Amino acid sequence: MSIEPRHTRAWLSDAAIDWTLIASSIAVCYWSAWLIPIALIIVGNRQHALSILGHDGAHRLIARRKWINDLLTNLIVF
């Protein structure tokens, strides 16, 4: 049984959402110091999500071509 590679666009979308949430959480901290604990939780959670996406890349599940898979994983996640 072969495993179908994960759709590249869905992977890119997930990575973009994670990076957007990380950047937004950091930006919100400039408005109020009270939001820092919440931002830390969000950033940590999204870093974990990015590591899961990187794990998919390590198993070559993002794209069919090896060089595209490695490029996307190294450039966007790791």
KAUR-V598834 format. One record per backbone hydrogen bond with DSSP energy under -0.5 kcal/mol. NH is the residue of the N-H (numbers start at 1). CO is the residue of the C=O. If there is no record, write none. Layout:
nh=NH co=CO
nh=NH co=CO
//
This chain:
nh=4 co=2
nh=6 co=61
nh=11 co=7
nh=12 co=8
nh=13 co=9
nh=14 co=10
nh=15 co=11
nh=16 co=12
nh=17 co=13
nh=18 co=14
nh=19 co=15
nh=20 co=16
nh=21 co=17
nh=22 co=18
nh=23 co=19
nh=24 co=20
nh=25 co=21
nh=26 co=22
nh=27 co=23
nh=28 co=24
nh=29 co=25
nh=30 co=27
nh=31 co=28
nh=32 co=28
nh=35 co=32
nh=36 co=33
nh=39 co=35
nh=40 co=36
nh=41 co=37
nh=42 co=38
nh=43 co=39
nh=44 co=40
nh=45 co=41
nh=46 co=42
nh=47 co=43
nh=48 co=44
nh=49 co=45
nh=50 co=46
nh=51 co=47
nh=52 co=48
nh=53 co=49
nh=54 co=50
nh=55 co=51
nh=56 co=52
nh=57 co=53
nh=58 co=54
nh=59 co=55
nh=60 co=57
nh=61 co=56
nh=69 co=65
nh=70 co=66
nh=71 co=67
nh=72 co=68
nh=73 co=69
nh=74 co=70
nh=75 co=71
nh=76 co=72
nh=77 co=72
nh=77 co=73
nh=78 co=73
//
